[in-house]
């Protein structure tokens, strides 16, 4: 989270290096700072130039100390983690182990960053959902589109949704991973996937089942964001048959309207892939 005046902590120098402005942004935590560094310098999160990021991160810590900006212990711990990863990457590779089987020291950090970013986006989207529905004329209240004789079940809270996702994400750590092309994994692609599932498998599908079908964590995260976007666009609704029961995805009464108009295309402009 940046400071109130919105000034950036970093700026490009004429020589192409990194210069600090007078003020230093305040971040919610070390992962927030790392994501900001990666985005500002258009770095590949799946191939982090650890030496460059470590240098910039330590510069931030040093500058904050000079300006008496209080930093929590987690920032210092992350600095130590980055230095450790950098050191491991400088070590010679094991000649006995095939190159594609050698562990990337950055892998755990990358997964933590992706998960943090996903939950940050999800929380922002869930907080904005009610405001969007109440202030957009084309998105009337949900109740307007429910059949009078159709029991909608229990409303799913944001906590229930995130908890289900976290449980599946944790179990996915122990499953074998299947690589699929990066351009095949996007929020838009996962929306099409969910749409086809609803059309082919009947009236409802289990949310947990949808998550557990995903071949890897990247696909799982994209699917989670797709579910959030489809709820926001009123293409689907999430319900539970009973308290603490499994969450099911049902077609919203506006399902066909959403997919037969340009509403979804407009909503997806600028979405992360």
C-alpha positions as CSV (number, residue, x, y, z in Angstrom):
1,X,0.0,0.0,0.0
2,X,1.6,3.3,-1.1
3,X,1.7,6.5,0.9
4,X,-1.2,8.9,0.8
5,X,0.4,11.2,-1.8
6,X,0.9,8.3,-4.2
7,X,4.6,9.1,-4.8
8,X,6.7,6.2,-6.0
9,X,9.7,4.9,-4.1
10,X,11.6,4.3,-7.3
11,X,12.4,6.2,-10.5
12,X,14.5,5.4,-13.5
13,X,17.7,7.4,-13.7
14,X,19.1,8.8,-17.0
15,X,21.8,6.1,-16.9
16,X,19.1,3.4,-16.8
17,X,19.7,2.5,-13.1
18,X,17.3,2.9,-10.2
19,X,17.1,6.2,-8.3
20,X,15.1,6.8,-5.1
21,X,12.8,9.8,-4.7
22,X,12.9,11.6,-1.3
23,X,9.8,9.8,0.0
24,X,9.6,6.0,0.5
25,X,6.3,4.2,0.0
26,X,4.8,2.2,2.8
27,X,4.0,-1.4,1.9
28,X,1.6,-3.9,3.5
29,X,4.5,-6.4,3.7
30,X,7.6,-7.7,2.0
31,X,5.6,-9.5,-0.7
32,X,3.8,-6.3,-1.5
33,X,7.1,-4.6,-2.0
34,X,8.5,-7.4,-4.1
35,X,5.5,-7.4,-6.4
36,X,5.8,-3.6,-6.8
37,X,9.5,-4.0,-7.8
38,X,8.6,-6.7,-10.3
39,X,5.8,-4.7,-11.9
40,X,7.6,-1.4,-12.1
41,X,10.5,-2.8,-14.0
42,X,8.4,-5.2,-16.1
43,X,10.2,-8.3,-14.8
44,X,8.9,-11.9,-15.4
45,X,7.6,-13.2,-12.1
46,X,8.3,-16.8,-13.3
47,X,11.9,-15.9,-14.0
48,X,12.8,-13.3,-11.4
49,X,16.3,-11.8,-11.9
50,X,17.1,-12.4,-8.3
51,X,20.3,-10.4,-8.2
52,X,18.6,-7.3,-9.5
53,X,15.5,-7.6,-7.3
54,X,17.7,-8.3,-4.2
55,X,19.8,-5.2,-4.8
56,X,16.6,-3.0,-5.2
57,X,15.0,-4.6,-2.1
58,X,18.1,-3.9,0.0
59,X,18.3,-0.4,-1.3
60,X,14.7,0.1,-0.1
61,X,15.6,-1.2,3.3
62,X,18.6,1.1,3.5
63,X,16.7,4.1,2.3
64,X,13.8,3.5,4.7
65,X,16.3,3.3,7.6
66,X,17.9,6.6,6.6
67,X,14.5,8.2,6.6
68,X,13.5,6.6,9.9
69,X,10.7,4.6,8.3
70,X,9.8,1.8,10.7
71,X,10.1,-1.7,9.0
72,X,8.7,-4.8,10.6
73,X,10.8,-7.9,11.2
74,X,9.2,-9.6,8.2
75,X,11.0,-7.1,5.8
76,X,14.3,-8.0,7.3
77,X,13.5,-11.7,7.2
78,X,12.7,-11.4,3.5
79,X,15.9,-9.6,2.8
80,X,17.8,-12.6,4.4
81,X,15.7,-14.9,2.2
82,X,16.6,-13.1,-1.0
83,X,20.3,-13.1,-0.1
84,X,20.1,-16.9,0.6
85,X,18.3,-17.5,-2.8
86,X,20.9,-15.3,-4.6
87,X,23.7,-17.3,-2.9
88,X,22.2,-20.6,-3.9
89,X,21.8,-19.5,-7.5
90,X,25.5,-18.7,-7.6
91,X,26.5,-22.2,-6.7
92,X,27.5,-24.6,-9.5
93,X,24.8,-26.9,-10.7
94,X,24.9,-30.6,-9.7
95,X,26.4,-32.4,-12.7
96,X,24.8,-35.7,-11.5
97,X,21.2,-34.3,-11.7
98,X,19.6,-33.5,-15.1
99,X,19.2,-29.8,-15.6
100,X,15.4,-30.0,-16.0
101,X,15.2,-31.9,-12.7
102,X,17.3,-29.5,-10.6
103,X,15.3,-27.4,-8.1
104,X,15.0,-23.7,-8.8
105,X,15.8,-21.8,-5.6
106,X,13.3,-19.2,-6.6
107,X,10.3,-21.5,-7.0
108,X,8.9,-21.2,-3.4
109,X,9.2,-17.4,-3.5
110,X,7.5,-17.3,-6.9
111,X,4.5,-19.4,-5.6
112,X,4.2,-17.2,-2.5
113,X,4.2,-14.0,-4.7
114,X,1.5,-15.5,-7.1
115,X,-0.7,-16.6,-4.2
116,X,-0.3,-13.2,-2.4
117,X,-1.2,-11.4,-5.6
118,X,-4.2,-13.6,-6.2
119,X,-5.7,-13.0,-2.8
120,X,-4.9,-9.3,-3.0
121,X,-6.8,-9.1,-6.3
122,X,-9.6,-11.3,-4.9
123,X,-10.1,-9.2,-1.8
124,X,-10.2,-6.0,-3.9
125,X,-12.7,-7.5,-6.3
126,X,-15.0,-8.8,-3.5
127,X,-14.9,-5.4,-1.8
128,X,-15.8,-3.6,-5.0
129,X,-18.5,-6.0,-6.1
130,X,-21.4,-4.6,-4.0
131,X,-20.4,-1.0,-5.0
132,X,-20.4,-2.0,-8.7
133,X,-23.8,-3.7,-8.5
134,X,-25.4,-0.8,-6.7
135,X,-24.1,1.9,-9.0
136,X,-24.2,0.3,-12.4
137,X,-27.5,0.5,-14.2
138,X,-26.8,-2.6,-16.3
139,X,-26.2,-4.7,-13.2
140,X,-29.5,-4.7,-11.2
141,X,-29.6,-6.5,-7.8
142,X,-29.2,-10.2,-7.8
143,X,-32.7,-10.8,-6.4
144,X,-34.3,-9.3,-9.5
145,X,-33.2,-12.3,-11.6
146,X,-34.0,-15.2,-9.2
147,X,-37.0,-17.4,-10.0
148,X,-39.7,-16.9,-7.3
149,X,-40.2,-20.6,-7.0
150,X,-36.5,-21.4,-7.1
151,X,-34.8,-21.8,-3.7
152,X,-31.5,-20.0,-4.1
153,X,-29.9,-21.8,-1.1
154,X,-27.5,-20.2,1.3
155,X,-25.5,-17.2,0.1
156,X,-21.8,-17.9,0.0
157,X,-19.6,-15.4,1.8
158,X,-16.2,-14.2,0.6
159,X,-14.7,-16.2,3.5
160,X,-16.2,-19.4,2.4
161,X,-15.0,-18.9,-1.2
162,X,-11.4,-18.1,-0.2
163,X,-11.3,-20.9,2.4
164,X,-12.3,-23.5,-0.3
165,X,-9.6,-22.1,-2.6
166,X,-7.0,-22.2,0.1
167,X,-7.8,-25.8,1.0
168,X,-7.5,-27.0,-2.6
169,X,-4.4,-24.9,-3.1
170,X,-2.7,-26.5,-0.1
171,X,-3.6,-30.0,-1.3
172,X,-2.3,-29.2,-4.8
173,X,1.3,-28.9,-3.4
174,X,1.4,-32.7,-3.0
175,X,-0.1,-33.5,-6.5
176,X,2.0,-34.1,-9.6
177,X,2.2,-31.0,-11.8
178,X,1.4,-31.0,-15.5
179,X,2.9,-28.3,-17.6
180,X,0.6,-26.6,-20.1
181,X,1.5,-23.7,-22.4
182,X,1.4,-20.3,-20.6
183,X,-0.8,-18.8,-23.3
184,X,-3.4,-21.4,-22.6
185,X,-3.8,-20.2,-19.0
186,X,-5.6,-16.9,-18.6
187,X,-8.7,-15.6,-16.8
188,X,-10.5,-15.3,-20.2
189,X,-9.6,-18.9,-21.1
190,X,-10.8,-20.1,-17.7
191,X,-14.1,-18.2,-18.1
192,X,-14.7,-20.1,-21.4
193,X,-13.8,-23.3,-19.6
194,X,-16.4,-22.7,-16.8
195,X,-19.0,-21.6,-19.3
196,X,-18.6,-24.8,-21.3
197,X,-18.8,-26.9,-18.1
198,X,-22.1,-25.3,-17.1
199,X,-23.5,-25.8,-20.5
200,X,-22.4,-29.5,-20.8
201,X,-22.7,-30.8,-17.2
202,X,-26.1,-29.5,-16.3
203,X,-27.6,-27.0,-14.0
204,X,-24.9,-26.9,-11.3
205,X,-21.2,-27.8,-10.8
206,X,-19.2,-28.2,-7.6
207,X,-16.7,-25.4,-7.0
208,X,-14.3,-27.8,-5.2
209,X,-14.5,-30.2,-8.1
210,X,-13.7,-27.4,-10.6
211,X,-10.7,-26.4,-8.6
212,X,-9.4,-30.0,-8.2
213,X,-9.6,-30.6,-11.9
214,X,-6.9,-28.0,-12.6
215,X,-3.6,-29.4,-13.8
216,X,-1.3,-27.0,-12.0
217,X,-1.3,-24.1,-9.5
218,X,-1.2,-21.4,-12.3
219,X,-4.4,-22.9,-13.8
220,X,-6.0,-23.1,-10.4
221,X,-5.3,-19.5,-9.6
222,X,-6.6,-18.3,-13.0
223,X,-9.8,-20.4,-12.4
224,X,-10.3,-18.8,-9.0
225,X,-10.1,-15.3,-10.6
226,X,-12.4,-16.4,-13.4
227,X,-15.0,-17.4,-10.8
228,X,-14.8,-14.0,-9.1
229,X,-15.1,-12.2,-12.4
230,X,-18.2,-14.3,-13.5
231,X,-19.9,-13.6,-10.2
232,X,-19.2,-9.9,-10.6
233,X,-20.6,-9.9,-14.1
234,X,-23.7,-11.9,-12.9
235,X,-23.0,-14.8,-15.2
236,X,-23.0,-17.2,-12.2
237,X,-24.1,-17.4,-8.6
238,X,-22.5,-19.4,-5.8
239,X,-24.7,-21.2,-3.3
240,X,-24.5,-23.8,-0.5
241,X,-27.3,-26.3,0.1
242,X,-26.6,-26.2,3.8
243,X,-24.4,-24.4,6.3
244,X,-20.8,-25.4,5.8
245,X,-21.8,-27.5,2.8
246,X,-20.0,-27.7,-0.5
247,X,-20.2,-24.6,-2.7
248,X,-21.9,-25.1,-6.0
249,X,-21.8,-22.9,-9.1
250,X,-25.1,-22.2,-10.8
251,X,-26.0,-20.2,-13.9
252,X,-27.3,-16.8,-13.1
253,X,-30.5,-15.7,-14.9
254,X,-28.3,-13.3,-16.8
255,X,-25.9,-16.0,-18.0
256,X,-27.1,-15.9,-21.6
257,X,-27.2,-12.1,-21.6
258,X,-23.6,-11.9,-20.4
259,X,-22.2,-14.3,-23.0
260,X,-24.3,-13.0,-25.9
261,X,-23.2,-9.4,-25.4
262,X,-19.9,-7.5,-25.2
263,X,-20.2,-7.0,-21.4
264,X,-17.7,-9.7,-20.7
265,X,-15.2,-8.5,-23.3
266,X,-15.3,-5.0,-21.8
267,X,-14.8,-6.4,-18.3
268,X,-11.8,-8.4,-19.3
269,X,-9.9,-5.6,-20.9
270,X,-6.7,-5.1,-18.9
271,X,-7.3,-8.3,-16.8
272,X,-4.1,-10.1,-15.8
273,X,-3.4,-13.3,-17.8
